[in-house]
Amino acid sequence: MGIGDKIDNAGEKFQGKAKESTGKATDDESLEAEGKGDQSKADLKNAGEKVKDAFKH
C-alpha cells in the first residue's frame, strides 16, 4: 500500500470519527451514522490495499 493511500484512508477515518462525535454531541443521528459509514469505508479500503499488497509479494 502506498503511503499516500494510507494517509488518505487515515484522513477519511479521522473525518468519520469527527462526524460521529459531532453527531453524538448535537443529537444528530444522521450525521453520527454518516461518520460511522465513513469510518467503515476507510477500513474497507485499508483491507483492500492489504490484499493487493499480499498478492504483490
C-alpha distance matrix in Angstrom:
0.0 3.7 6.5 8.3 6.6 7.0 10.4 11.3 10.8 12.7 15.3 15.9 16.4 18.7 20.6 21.1 22.5 24.8 26.0 26.7 28.6 30.5 31.4 32.8 34.7 36.3 36.8 34.8 33.5 31.8 29.8 28.9 27.8 25.7 23.9 23.3 22.0 19.6 18.2 18.0 16.1 13.5 13.4 13.2 10.3 8.4 10.0 9.3 5.5 6.6 9.2 7.6 6.0 9.6 11.3 10.0 11.6
3.7 0.0 3.8 5.3 5.3 6.5 8.8 10.0 10.8 12.5 14.4 15.5 16.7 18.5 20.2 21.3 22.8 24.5 26.0 27.1 28.8 30.4 31.7 33.2 34.8 36.3 37.2 35.1 34.2 32.3 30.0 29.5 28.7 26.3 24.4 24.3 23.1 20.2 19.3 19.6 17.4 14.6 15.3 15.5 12.2 10.7 13.1 12.3 8.6 10.3 12.9 10.8 9.4 13.1 14.4 12.5 14.2
6.5 3.8 0.0 3.8 5.4 5.0 6.2 8.6 9.9 10.5 12.2 14.2 15.3 16.3 18.3 19.9 21.0 22.4 24.3 25.6 26.9 28.4 30.1 31.5 32.8 34.4 35.6 33.8 33.2 31.6 28.9 28.4 28.0 25.6 23.4 23.6 22.9 19.7 18.5 19.6 17.8 14.4 15.5 16.5 13.3 11.5 14.5 14.5 11.0 12.4 15.5 14.1 12.4 15.8 17.7 15.8 17.1
8.3 5.3 3.8 0.0 3.8 5.4 5.1 6.1 8.6 9.9 10.5 12.3 14.2 15.2 16.5 18.3 20.0 21.0 22.5 24.3 25.7 26.8 28.4 30.3 31.4 32.7 34.0 31.9 31.5 29.5 26.9 26.8 26.5 23.7 21.7 22.4 21.3 17.9 17.5 18.8 16.4 13.4 15.3 16.1 12.6 11.8 15.2 14.6 11.6 13.9 16.7 15.1 14.3 17.9 19.3 17.6 19.5
6.6 5.3 5.4 3.8 0.0 3.8 5.4 5.1 6.0 8.4 9.7 10.5 12.1 14.1 15.3 16.4 18.3 19.8 21.0 22.4 24.2 25.6 26.7 28.5 30.1 31.4 32.3 30.1 29.2 27.3 24.9 24.6 23.9 21.2 19.5 19.7 18.4 15.3 14.7 15.5 13.0 10.1 11.9 12.4 8.8 8.3 11.6 11.0 8.3 11.0 13.7 12.3 12.2 15.6 17.1 16.1 18.1
7.0 6.5 5.0 5.4 3.8 0.0 3.8 5.5 5.2 6.0 8.5 9.9 10.5 12.1 14.2 15.2 16.4 18.3 19.9 20.9 22.4 24.2 25.5 26.9 28.5 30.1 31.0 29.2 28.4 26.9 24.3 23.6 23.2 20.9 18.6 18.6 18.0 14.9 13.5 14.7 13.1 9.5 10.6 12.1 9.3 7.4 11.0 11.6 8.9 10.5 13.8 13.4 12.5 15.6 17.8 17.0 18.3
10.4 8.8 6.2 5.1 5.4 3.8 0.0 3.8 5.5 5.1 6.1 8.6 9.8 10.4 12.2 14.1 15.3 16.3 18.3 19.8 20.9 22.3 24.1 25.7 26.8 28.3 29.7 27.9 27.5 26.0 23.1 22.7 22.8 20.3 17.8 18.5 18.2 14.7 13.7 15.7 14.1 10.6 12.5 14.4 11.7 10.5 14.2 14.8 12.5 14.3 17.5 16.9 16.2 19.3 21.4 20.4 21.9
11.3 10.0 8.6 6.1 5.1 5.5 3.8 0.0 3.8 5.5 5.1 6.2 8.6 9.9 10.6 12.3 14.3 15.3 16.5 18.3 20.0 21.0 22.4 24.4 25.7 26.8 28.0 25.8 25.4 23.5 20.7 20.7 20.5 17.6 15.6 16.6 15.7 12.1 12.0 13.8 11.6 8.6 11.4 12.8 9.9 10.0 13.7 13.8 12.0 14.6 17.3 16.6 16.8 19.9 21.6 21.0 22.9
10.8 10.8 9.9 8.6 6.0 5.2 5.5 3.8 0.0 3.8 5.4 5.0 6.1 8.6 9.8 10.5 12.4 14.2 15.3 16.4 18.3 19.9 20.9 22.5 24.3 25.6 26.4 24.3 23.5 21.7 19.3 18.7 18.2 15.8 13.6 13.9 13.0 9.8 8.9 10.4 8.6 5.1 7.6 9.4 7.1 6.9 10.6 11.3 10.2 12.4 15.1 15.2 15.5 18.2 20.2 20.1 21.9
12.7 12.5 10.5 9.9 8.4 6.0 5.1 5.5 3.8 0.0 3.8 5.4 5.1 6.1 8.6 9.8 10.5 12.3 14.2 15.2 16.4 18.3 19.8 21.1 22.4 24.2 25.2 23.7 23.1 21.9 19.1 18.2 18.3 16.3 13.4 13.8 14.0 10.8 9.1 11.5 10.8 7.2 9.0 11.8 10.2 9.0 12.6 14.2 12.9 14.2 17.4 17.9 17.5 20.1 22.5 22.3 23.6
15.3 14.4 12.2 10.5 9.7 8.5 6.1 5.1 5.4 3.8 0.0 3.8 5.4 5.0 6.1 8.5 9.9 10.5 12.3 14.1 15.3 16.4 18.1 19.9 20.9 22.3 23.7 21.9 21.9 20.4 17.3 17.0 17.6 15.0 12.3 13.8 13.9 10.2 9.7 12.7 11.6 8.6 11.4 13.9 12.1 11.9 15.6 16.6 15.5 17.4 20.4 20.5 20.4 23.2 25.4 25.0 26.6
15.9 15.5 14.2 12.3 10.5 9.9 8.6 6.2 5.0 5.4 3.8 0.0 3.8 5.4 5.1 6.2 8.7 9.9 10.5 12.2 14.2 15.2 16.3 18.4 19.9 20.9 21.9 19.7 19.2 17.5 14.7 14.5 14.5 11.8 9.5 10.8 10.3 6.6 6.8 9.6 8.3 6.0 9.4 11.4 10.1 10.9 14.2 15.1 14.8 17.0 19.4 19.7 20.4 22.9 24.9 25.0 26.9
16.4 16.7 15.3 14.2 12.1 10.5 9.8 8.6 6.1 5.1 5.4 3.8 0.0 3.8 5.5 5.0 6.3 8.7 9.9 10.5 12.3 14.2 15.2 16.5 18.3 19.9 20.6 18.9 18.1 17.0 14.3 13.2 13.3 11.5 8.4 8.9 9.4 6.4 4.6 7.9 8.1 5.5 7.6 10.6 10.4 10.3 13.2 15.0 15.0 16.4 19.0 20.0 20.4 22.5 24.8 25.3 26.8
18.7 18.5 16.3 15.2 14.1 12.1 10.4 9.9 8.6 6.1 5.0 5.4 3.8 0.0 3.8 5.3 5.1 6.2 8.7 9.8 10.6 12.2 14.1 15.3 16.4 18.3 19.5 18.2 18.2 17.4 14.2 13.2 14.4 12.6 9.2 10.5 11.9 8.9 7.6 11.3 11.7 9.3 11.3 14.4 14.0 13.6 16.7 18.6 18.2 19.4 22.4 23.2 23.2 25.5 28.0 28.1 29.4
20.6 20.2 18.3 16.5 15.3 14.2 12.2 10.6 9.8 8.6 6.1 5.1 5.5 3.8 0.0 3.8 5.4 5.0 6.2 8.5 9.8 10.4 12.1 14.2 15.2 16.3 17.7 15.9 16.1 14.9 11.5 11.4 12.6 10.2 7.3 9.8 10.7 7.6 8.0 11.6 11.5 10.1 12.8 15.3 14.8 15.4 18.4 19.8 19.7 21.5 24.1 24.7 25.2 27.6 29.7 29.9 31.6
21.1 21.3 19.9 18.3 16.4 15.2 14.1 12.3 10.5 9.8 8.5 6.2 5.0 5.3 3.8 0.0 3.8 5.4 5.1 6.1 8.6 9.8 10.4 12.3 14.2 15.3 15.9 14.0 13.5 12.3 9.4 8.6 9.2 7.3 3.9 6.0 7.3 4.9 5.1 8.6 9.3 8.8 10.9 13.4 13.8 14.6 17.0 18.6 19.2 20.8 23.0 24.1 24.9 26.9 29.1 29.8 31.4
22.5 22.8 21.0 20.0 18.3 16.4 15.3 14.3 12.4 10.5 9.9 8.7 6.3 5.1 5.4 3.8 0.0 3.8 5.5 5.0 6.1 8.5 9.7 10.5 12.2 14.1 14.9 13.9 13.6 13.5 10.5 8.7 10.3 9.6 5.9 7.1 9.7 8.2 6.8 10.4 12.1 11.0 12.3 15.3 16.1 16.1 18.4 20.6 21.0 22.0 24.6 26.0 26.3 28.1 30.6 31.3 32.6
24.8 24.5 22.4 21.0 19.8 18.3 16.3 15.3 14.2 12.3 10.5 9.9 8.7 6.2 5.0 5.4 3.8 0.0 3.8 5.4 5.1 6.1 8.4 9.9 10.5 12.1 13.8 12.8 13.5 13.4 9.8 9.0 11.5 10.4 7.1 9.7 12.0 10.2 10.0 13.6 14.7 13.7 15.5 18.4 18.7 19.0 21.6 23.5 23.7 25.0 27.6 28.7 29.0 31.1 33.5 33.9 35.3
26.0 26.0 24.3 22.5 21.0 19.9 18.3 16.5 15.3 14.2 12.3 10.5 9.9 8.7 6.2 5.1 5.5 3.8 0.0 3.8 5.5 5.1 6.0 8.5 9.8 10.4 11.6 9.8 10.4 9.7 6.1 6.0 8.5 7.1 4.6 8.0 9.9 8.8 9.7 12.9 13.8 13.8 15.9 18.2 18.8 19.7 22.0 23.6 24.3 25.9 28.1 29.2 30.0 32.0 34.2 34.8 36.5
26.7 27.1 25.6 24.3 22.4 20.9 19.8 18.3 16.4 15.2 14.1 12.2 10.5 9.8 8.5 6.1 5.0 5.4 3.8 0.0 3.8 5.5 5.1 6.2 8.6 10.0 10.2 9.0 8.7 9.1 6.4 4.0 6.8 7.2 4.4 6.2 9.2 9.2 9.2 11.9 13.8 14.1 15.3 17.8 19.0 19.7 21.5 23.5 24.6 25.7 27.8 29.4 30.2 31.8 34.1 35.1 36.5
28.6 28.8 26.9 25.7 24.2 22.4 20.9 20.0 18.3 16.4 15.3 14.2 12.3 10.6 9.8 8.6 6.1 5.1 5.5 3.8 0.0 3.8 5.4 5.1 6.1 8.6 9.7 9.8 10.5 11.8 8.9 6.8 10.3 10.8 8.1 9.7 12.9 12.6 12.1 15.1 17.1 16.8 17.9 20.7 21.8 22.0 24.1 26.3 27.0 27.9 30.3 31.9 32.4 34.0 36.5 37.4 38.6
30.5 30.4 28.4 26.8 25.6 24.2 22.3 21.0 19.9 18.3 16.4 15.2 14.2 12.2 10.4 9.8 8.5 6.1 5.1 5.5 3.8 0.0 3.8 5.4 5.0 6.1 8.2 7.8 9.8 10.7 7.5 7.1 10.8 10.8 8.9 11.5 14.1 13.6 14.1 17.1 18.6 18.5 20.2 22.8 23.6 24.2 26.4 28.3 29.0 30.3 32.6 33.9 34.5 36.4 38.8 39.5 40.9
31.4 31.7 30.1 28.4 26.7 25.5 24.1 22.4 20.9 19.8 18.1 16.3 15.2 14.1 12.1 10.4 9.7 8.4 6.0 5.1 5.4 3.8 0.0 3.8 5.5 5.3 5.6 4.5 6.0 7.3 4.9 4.3 8.0 8.8 8.0 10.2 12.6 13.1 13.9 16.3 18.0 18.6 20.1 22.2 23.5 24.5 26.3 28.1 29.2 30.6 32.5 34.0 35.0 36.6 38.8 39.8 41.4
32.8 33.2 31.5 30.3 28.5 26.9 25.7 24.4 22.5 21.1 19.9 18.4 16.5 15.3 14.2 12.3 10.5 9.9 8.5 6.2 5.1 5.4 3.8 0.0 3.8 5.6 5.0 6.4 7.1 9.8 8.3 6.1 9.6 11.5 10.2 11.2 14.4 15.2 15.2 17.4 19.7 20.2 21.0 23.5 25.1 25.6 27.2 29.4 30.6 31.5 33.5 35.3 36.1 37.5 39.9 41.0 42.3
34.7 34.8 32.8 31.4 30.1 28.5 26.8 25.7 24.3 22.4 20.9 19.9 18.3 16.4 15.2 14.2 12.2 10.5 9.8 8.6 6.1 5.0 5.5 3.8 0.0 3.8 5.6 7.7 9.9 12.3 10.3 9.2 12.9 14.2 12.7 14.4 17.4 17.7 17.8 20.4 22.4 22.6 23.7 26.3 27.6 28.0 29.9 32.1 33.0 34.0 36.2 37.8 38.4 40.0 42.5 43.4 44.7
36.3 36.3 34.4 32.7 31.4 30.1 28.3 26.8 25.6 24.2 22.3 20.9 19.9 18.3 16.3 15.3 14.1 12.1 10.4 10.0 8.6 6.1 5.3 5.6 3.8 0.0 3.8 5.4 8.6 10.7 9.2 9.3 12.8 13.8 13.3 15.4 17.8 18.3 19.1 21.5 23.2 23.8 25.2 27.5 28.7 29.6 31.5 33.3 34.3 35.7 37.7 39.2 40.0 41.7 44.0 44.9 46.4
36.8 37.2 35.6 34.0 32.3 31.0 29.7 28.0 26.4 25.2 23.7 21.9 20.6 19.5 17.7 15.9 14.9 13.8 11.6 10.2 9.7 8.2 5.6 5.0 5.6 3.8 0.0 3.8 6.0 9.0 8.8 8.3 11.2 13.1 13.2 14.5 17.0 18.2 18.9 20.8 22.8 23.8 24.9 26.9 28.6 29.6 31.1 32.9 34.4 35.5 37.3 39.0 40.1 41.5 43.7 44.9 46.5
34.8 35.1 33.8 31.9 30.1 29.2 27.9 25.8 24.3 23.7 21.9 19.7 18.9 18.2 15.9 14.0 13.9 12.8 9.8 9.0 9.8 7.8 4.5 6.4 7.7 5.4 3.8 0.0 3.8 5.6 5.5 6.3 8.8 10.1 10.9 12.7 14.4 15.6 17.0 18.8 20.3 21.6 23.1 24.8 26.2 27.6 29.2 30.7 32.2 33.7 35.3 36.8 38.1 39.7 41.6 42.8 44.6
33.5 34.2 33.2 31.5 29.2 28.4 27.5 25.4 23.5 23.1 21.9 19.2 18.1 18.2 16.1 13.5 13.6 13.5 10.4 8.7 10.5 9.8 6.0 7.1 9.9 8.6 6.0 3.8 0.0 3.8 5.5 5.0 6.1 8.5 9.8 10.6 12.2 14.2 15.4 16.5 18.4 20.1 21.2 22.5 24.4 25.9 27.0 28.6 30.4 31.8 33.1 34.8 36.3 37.6 39.5 41.0 42.7
31.8 32.3 31.6 29.5 27.3 26.9 26.0 23.5 21.7 21.9 20.4 17.5 17.0 17.4 14.9 12.3 13.5 13.4 9.7 9.1 11.8 10.7 7.3 9.8 12.3 10.7 9.0 5.6 3.8 0.0 3.8 5.4 5.1 6.1 8.6 9.9 10.4 12.2 14.3 15.2 16.3 18.4 19.9 20.9 22.5 24.4 25.6 26.7 28.6 30.3 31.5 32.9 34.6 36.1 37.7 39.2 41.2
29.8 30.0 28.9 26.9 24.9 24.3 23.1 20.7 19.3 19.1 17.3 14.7 14.3 14.2 11.5 9.4 10.5 9.8 6.1 6.4 8.9 7.5 4.9 8.3 10.3 9.2 8.8 5.5 5.5 3.8 0.0 3.8 5.4 5.0 6.2 8.7 9.7 10.5 12.4 14.2 15.2 16.6 18.5 19.9 21.1 22.8 24.5 25.7 27.1 28.9 30.5 31.7 33.1 34.9 36.7 37.8 39.7
28.9 29.5 28.4 26.8 24.6 23.6 22.7 20.7 18.7 18.2 17.0 14.5 13.2 13.2 11.4 8.6 8.7 9.0 6.0 4.0 6.8 7.1 4.3 6.1 9.2 9.3 8.3 6.3 5.0 5.4 3.8 0.0 3.8 5.5 5.2 6.4 8.7 10.0 10.8 12.6 14.5 15.7 16.9 18.7 20.3 21.5 22.9 24.6 26.2 27.5 29.1 30.7 32.0 33.4 35.5 36.8 38.4
27.8 28.7 28.0 26.5 23.9 23.2 22.8 20.5 18.2 18.3 17.6 14.5 13.3 14.4 12.6 9.2 10.3 11.5 8.5 6.8 10.3 10.8 8.0 9.6 12.9 12.8 11.2 8.8 6.1 5.1 5.4 3.8 0.0 3.8 5.4 5.1 6.2 8.7 9.9 10.5 12.3 14.4 15.3 16.5 18.4 20.1 21.1 22.5 24.5 25.8 27.1 28.8 30.4 31.6 33.4 35.0 36.8
25.7 26.3 25.6 23.7 21.2 20.9 20.3 17.6 15.8 16.3 15.0 11.8 11.5 12.6 10.2 7.3 9.6 10.4 7.1 7.2 10.8 10.8 8.8 11.5 14.2 13.8 13.1 10.1 8.5 6.1 5.0 5.5 3.8 0.0 3.8 5.4 5.0 6.2 8.7 9.8 10.5 12.4 14.3 15.3 16.5 18.5 20.0 21.0 22.6 24.5 25.8 27.0 28.7 30.4 32.0 33.2 35.3
23.9 24.4 23.4 21.7 19.5 18.6 17.8 15.6 13.6 13.4 12.3 9.5 8.4 9.2 7.3 3.9 5.9 7.1 4.6 4.4 8.1 8.9 8.0 10.2 12.7 13.3 13.2 10.9 9.8 8.6 6.2 5.2 5.4 3.8 0.0 3.8 5.3 5.1 6.3 8.7 9.9 10.8 12.5 14.4 15.5 16.8 18.6 20.1 21.4 22.9 24.7 26.0 27.2 29.0 31.0 32.0 33.8
23.3 24.3 23.6 22.4 19.7 18.6 18.5 16.6 13.9 13.8 13.8 10.8 8.9 10.5 9.8 6.0 7.1 9.7 8.0 6.2 9.7 11.5 10.2 11.2 14.4 15.4 14.5 12.7 10.6 9.9 8.7 6.4 5.1 5.4 3.8 0.0 3.8 5.5 5.1 6.3 8.7 10.0 10.6 12.4 14.4 15.5 16.6 18.5 20.1 21.3 22.8 24.6 25.9 27.1 29.2 30.7 32.2
22.0 23.1 22.9 21.3 18.4 18.0 18.2 15.7 13.0 14.0 13.9 10.3 9.4 11.9 10.7 7.3 9.7 12.0 9.9 9.2 12.9 14.1 12.6 14.4 17.4 17.8 17.0 14.4 12.2 10.4 9.7 8.7 6.2 5.0 5.3 3.8 0.0 3.8 5.4 5.0 6.2 8.7 9.8 10.5 12.3 14.3 15.3 16.5 18.4 20.0 21.1 22.7 24.4 25.8 27.4 28.9 30.9
19.6 20.2 19.7 17.9 15.3 14.9 14.7 12.1 9.8 10.8 10.2 6.6 6.4 8.9 7.6 4.9 8.2 10.2 8.8 9.2 12.6 13.6 13.1 15.2 17.7 18.3 18.2 15.6 14.2 12.2 10.5 10.0 8.7 6.2 5.1 5.5 3.8 0.0 3.8 5.4 5.1 6.3 8.7 9.9 10.6 12.5 14.4 15.4 16.7 18.6 20.2 21.3 22.7 24.5 26.3 27.3 29.3
18.2 19.3 18.5 17.5 14.7 13.5 13.7 12.0 8.9 9.1 9.7 6.8 4.6 7.6 8.0 5.1 6.8 10.0 9.7 9.2 12.1 14.1 13.9 15.2 17.8 19.1 18.9 17.0 15.4 14.3 12.4 10.8 9.9 8.7 6.3 5.1 5.4 3.8 0.0 3.8 5.4 5.2 6.2 8.7 9.9 10.7 12.4 14.3 15.5 16.7 18.7 20.2 21.2 22.8 24.9 26.0 27.6
18.0 19.6 19.6 18.8 15.5 14.7 15.7 13.8 10.4 11.5 12.7 9.6 7.9 11.3 11.6 8.6 10.4 13.6 12.9 11.9 15.1 17.1 16.3 17.4 20.4 21.5 20.8 18.8 16.5 15.2 14.2 12.6 10.5 9.8 8.7 6.3 5.0 5.4 3.8 0.0 3.8 5.4 5.0 6.2 8.6 9.8 10.5 12.3 14.3 15.3 16.6 18.5 19.9 21.1 23.0 24.6 26.3
16.1 17.4 17.8 16.4 13.0 13.1 14.1 11.6 8.6 10.8 11.6 8.3 8.1 11.7 11.5 9.3 12.1 14.7 13.8 13.8 17.1 18.6 18.0 19.7 22.4 23.2 22.8 20.3 18.4 16.3 15.2 14.5 12.3 10.5 9.9 8.7 6.2 5.1 5.4 3.8 0.0 3.8 5.4 5.1 6.2 8.6 9.8 10.5 12.3 14.3 15.4 16.6 18.4 20.0 21.5 22.8 24.9
13.5 14.6 14.4 13.4 10.1 9.5 10.6 8.6 5.1 7.2 8.6 6.0 5.5 9.3 10.1 8.8 11.0 13.7 13.8 14.1 16.8 18.5 18.6 20.2 22.6 23.8 23.8 21.6 20.1 18.4 16.6 15.7 14.4 12.4 10.8 10.0 8.7 6.3 5.2 5.4 3.8 0.0 3.8 5.5 5.1 6.2 8.7 9.9 10.6 12.4 14.4 15.4 16.5 18.5 20.4 21.3 23.1
13.4 15.3 15.5 15.3 11.9 10.6 12.5 11.4 7.6 9.0 11.4 9.4 7.6 11.3 12.8 10.9 12.3 15.5 15.9 15.3 17.9 20.2 20.1 21.0 23.7 25.2 24.9 23.1 21.2 19.9 18.5 16.9 15.3 14.3 12.5 10.6 9.8 8.7 6.2 5.0 5.4 3.8 0.0 3.8 5.4 5.1 6.2 8.7 9.9 10.7 12.5 14.4 15.3 16.6 18.9 20.2 21.6
13.2 15.5 16.5 16.1 12.4 12.1 14.4 12.8 9.4 11.8 13.9 11.4 10.6 14.4 15.3 13.4 15.3 18.4 18.2 17.8 20.7 22.8 22.2 23.5 26.3 27.5 26.9 24.8 22.5 20.9 19.9 18.7 16.5 15.3 14.4 12.4 10.5 9.9 8.7 6.2 5.1 5.5 3.8 0.0 3.8 5.4 5.0 6.1 8.6 9.8 10.6 12.4 14.2 15.3 17.0 18.7 20.5
10.3 12.2 13.3 12.6 8.8 9.3 11.7 9.9 7.1 10.2 12.1 10.1 10.4 14.0 14.8 13.8 16.1 18.7 18.8 19.0 21.8 23.6 23.5 25.1 27.6 28.7 28.6 26.2 24.4 22.5 21.1 20.3 18.4 16.5 15.5 14.4 12.3 10.6 9.9 8.6 6.2 5.1 5.4 3.8 0.0 3.8 5.4 5.0 6.2 8.6 9.9 10.6 12.3 14.3 15.7 16.7 18.9
8.4 10.7 11.5 11.8 8.3 7.4 10.5 10.0 6.9 9.0 11.9 10.9 10.3 13.6 15.4 14.6 16.1 19.0 19.7 19.7 22.0 24.2 24.5 25.6 28.0 29.6 29.6 27.6 25.9 24.4 22.8 21.5 20.1 18.5 16.8 15.5 14.3 12.5 10.7 9.8 8.6 6.2 5.1 5.4 3.8 0.0 3.8 5.4 5.1 6.2 8.8 9.9 10.5 12.3 14.6 15.4 17.0
10.0 13.1 14.5 15.2 11.6 11.0 14.2 13.7 10.6 12.6 15.6 14.2 13.2 16.7 18.4 17.0 18.4 21.6 22.0 21.5 24.1 26.4 26.3 27.2 29.9 31.5 31.1 29.2 27.0 25.6 24.5 22.9 21.1 20.0 18.6 16.6 15.3 14.4 12.4 10.5 9.8 8.7 6.2 5.0 5.4 3.8 0.0 3.8 5.4 5.1 6.3 8.8 9.8 10.6 12.8 14.5 15.9
9.3 12.3 14.5 14.6 11.0 11.6 14.8 13.8 11.3 14.2 16.6 15.1 15.0 18.6 19.8 18.6 20.6 23.5 23.6 23.5 26.3 28.3 28.1 29.4 32.1 33.3 32.9 30.7 28.6 26.7 25.7 24.6 22.5 21.0 20.1 18.5 16.5 15.4 14.3 12.3 10.5 9.9 8.7 6.1 5.0 5.4 3.8 0.0 3.8 5.4 5.1 6.3 8.7 9.9 11.0 12.7 14.9
5.5 8.6 11.0 11.6 8.3 8.9 12.5 12.0 10.2 12.9 15.5 14.8 15.0 18.2 19.7 19.2 21.0 23.7 24.3 24.6 27.0 29.0 29.2 30.6 33.0 34.3 34.4 32.2 30.4 28.6 27.1 26.2 24.5 22.6 21.4 20.1 18.4 16.7 15.5 14.3 12.3 10.6 9.9 8.6 6.2 5.1 5.4 3.8 0.0 3.8 5.4 5.1 6.2 8.6 10.1 10.7 12.8
6.6 10.3 12.4 13.9 11.0 10.5 14.3 14.6 12.4 14.2 17.4 17.0 16.4 19.4 21.5 20.8 22.0 25.0 25.9 25.7 27.9 30.3 30.6 31.5 34.0 35.7 35.5 33.7 31.8 30.3 28.9 27.5 25.8 24.5 22.9 21.3 20.0 18.6 16.7 15.3 14.3 12.4 10.7 9.8 8.6 6.2 5.1 5.4 3.8 0.0 3.8 5.4 5.0 6.1 8.8 9.9 11.0
9.2 12.9 15.5 16.7 13.7 13.8 17.5 17.3 15.1 17.4 20.4 19.4 19.0 22.4 24.1 23.0 24.6 27.6 28.1 27.8 30.3 32.6 32.5 33.5 36.2 37.7 37.3 35.3 33.1 31.5 30.5 29.1 27.1 25.8 24.7 22.8 21.1 20.2 18.7 16.6 15.4 14.4 12.5 10.6 9.9 8.8 6.3 5.1 5.4 3.8 0.0 3.8 5.4 5.0 6.5 8.8 10.4
7.6 10.8 14.1 15.1 12.3 13.4 16.9 16.6 15.2 17.9 20.5 19.7 20.0 23.2 24.7 24.1 26.0 28.7 29.2 29.4 31.9 33.9 34.0 35.3 37.8 39.2 39.0 36.8 34.8 32.9 31.7 30.7 28.8 27.0 26.0 24.6 22.7 21.3 20.2 18.5 16.6 15.4 14.4 12.4 10.6 9.9 8.8 6.3 5.1 5.4 3.8 0.0 3.8 5.4 5.3 6.4 9.1
6.0 9.4 12.4 14.3 12.2 12.5 16.2 16.8 15.5 17.5 20.4 20.4 20.4 23.2 25.2 24.9 26.3 29.0 30.0 30.2 32.4 34.5 35.0 36.1 38.4 40.0 40.1 38.1 36.3 34.6 33.1 32.0 30.4 28.7 27.2 25.9 24.4 22.7 21.2 19.9 18.4 16.5 15.3 14.2 12.3 10.5 9.8 8.7 6.2 5.0 5.4 3.8 0.0 3.8 5.4 5.1 6.7
9.6 13.1 15.8 17.9 15.6 15.6 19.3 19.9 18.2 20.1 23.2 22.9 22.5 25.5 27.6 26.9 28.1 31.1 32.0 31.8 34.0 36.4 36.6 37.5 40.0 41.7 41.5 39.7 37.6 36.1 34.9 33.4 31.6 30.4 29.0 27.1 25.8 24.5 22.8 21.1 20.0 18.5 16.6 15.3 14.3 12.3 10.6 9.9 8.6 6.1 5.0 5.4 3.8 0.0 3.8 5.5 5.6
11.3 14.4 17.7 19.3 17.1 17.8 21.4 21.6 20.2 22.5 25.4 24.9 24.8 28.0 29.7 29.1 30.6 33.5 34.2 34.1 36.5 38.8 38.8 39.9 42.5 44.0 43.7 41.6 39.5 37.7 36.7 35.5 33.4 32.0 31.0 29.2 27.4 26.3 24.9 23.0 21.5 20.4 18.9 17.0 15.7 14.6 12.8 11.0 10.1 8.8 6.5 5.3 5.4 3.8 0.0 3.8 5.5
10.0 12.5 15.8 17.6 16.1 17.0 20.4 21.0 20.1 22.3 25.0 25.0 25.3 28.1 29.9 29.8 31.3 33.9 34.8 35.1 37.4 39.5 39.8 41.0 43.4 44.9 44.9 42.8 41.0 39.2 37.8 36.8 35.0 33.2 32.0 30.7 28.9 27.3 26.0 24.6 22.8 21.3 20.2 18.7 16.7 15.4 14.5 12.7 10.7 9.9 8.8 6.4 5.1 5.5 3.8 0.0 3.8
11.6 14.2 17.1 19.5 18.1 18.3 21.9 22.9 21.9 23.6 26.6 26.9 26.8 29.4 31.6 31.4 32.6 35.3 36.5 36.5 38.6 40.9 41.4 42.3 44.7 46.4 46.5 44.6 42.7 41.2 39.7 38.4 36.8 35.3 33.8 32.2 30.9 29.3 27.6 26.3 24.9 23.1 21.6 20.5 18.9 17.0 15.9 14.9 12.8 11.0 10.4 9.1 6.7 5.6 5.5 3.8 0.0
